[in-house]
């Protein structure tokens, strides 16, 4: 399995996580003419898979320099 194939396969898995609350539309119907943004997916229609929740998406290492004093 090549790296690009593995990356493509993982990307497809992440795309497949449709929001269960709104069904992927990003909007929730409150009444006949009332809608609101789904707060579970923030209106994107997709949620992170359970195995990735709680893990930082980007880790940034910061160290103070001597000029910061």
C-alpha positions as CSV (number, residue, x, y, z in Angstrom):
1,X,0.0,0.0,0.0
2,X,1.5,3.3,-1.0
3,X,1.4,6.4,1.1
4,X,-0.9,8.3,-1.2
5,X,-3.4,5.4,-1.3
6,X,-3.4,5.2,2.5
7,X,-3.9,8.9,2.7
8,X,-6.8,8.8,0.2
9,X,-8.4,6.0,2.1
10,X,-8.1,7.8,5.4
11,X,-9.5,11.0,3.8
12,X,-12.5,9.1,2.5
13,X,-13.1,7.6,6.0
14,X,-13.1,11.1,7.5
15,X,-15.5,12.4,4.9
16,X,-17.9,9.6,5.6
17,X,-18.6,10.8,9.2
18,X,-21.9,12.6,8.5
19,X,-23.4,14.5,11.5
20,X,-26.1,12.3,13.1
21,X,-27.9,15.3,14.6
22,X,-28.6,17.2,11.3
23,X,-28.1,14.3,8.8
24,X,-25.3,16.2,7.0
25,X,-27.3,19.3,6.1
26,X,-25.8,21.5,8.8
27,X,-29.2,22.9,9.6
28,X,-31.9,21.9,12.2
29,X,-35.5,22.5,11.6
30,X,-37.2,24.0,14.7
31,X,-40.7,24.7,13.3
32,X,-42.3,25.1,9.9
33,X,-40.3,28.1,8.9
34,X,-37.6,28.2,11.6
35,X,-34.1,26.8,11.2
36,X,-30.9,27.0,13.1
37,X,-27.3,26.0,12.6
38,X,-26.5,22.6,14.0
39,X,-24.1,23.1,16.9
40,X,-22.8,19.5,16.8
41,X,-21.1,20.0,13.5
42,X,-21.1,23.9,13.5
43,X,-23.1,23.9,10.2
44,X,-20.5,21.8,8.3
45,X,-22.6,18.6,8.1
46,X,-19.6,16.5,9.2
47,X,-18.2,15.5,12.6
48,X,-14.9,14.0,13.6
49,X,-14.8,10.2,14.0
50,X,-14.9,9.0,17.6
51,X,-11.3,7.8,17.5
52,X,-10.1,11.3,16.7
53,X,-12.2,13.3,19.2
54,X,-10.3,14.8,22.1
55,X,-7.0,14.6,20.2
56,X,-5.4,17.9,19.2
57,X,-5.5,18.5,15.5
58,X,-2.3,20.5,15.5
59,X,0.5,20.4,18.1
60,X,2.5,23.6,18.3
61,X,5.7,23.7,20.3
62,X,6.5,27.1,21.7
63,X,9.6,28.2,23.6
64,X,10.5,31.6,24.9
65,X,13.5,33.3,23.4
66,X,16.0,35.4,25.3
67,X,14.6,38.5,23.5
68,X,11.2,38.0,25.1
69,X,12.4,39.1,28.5
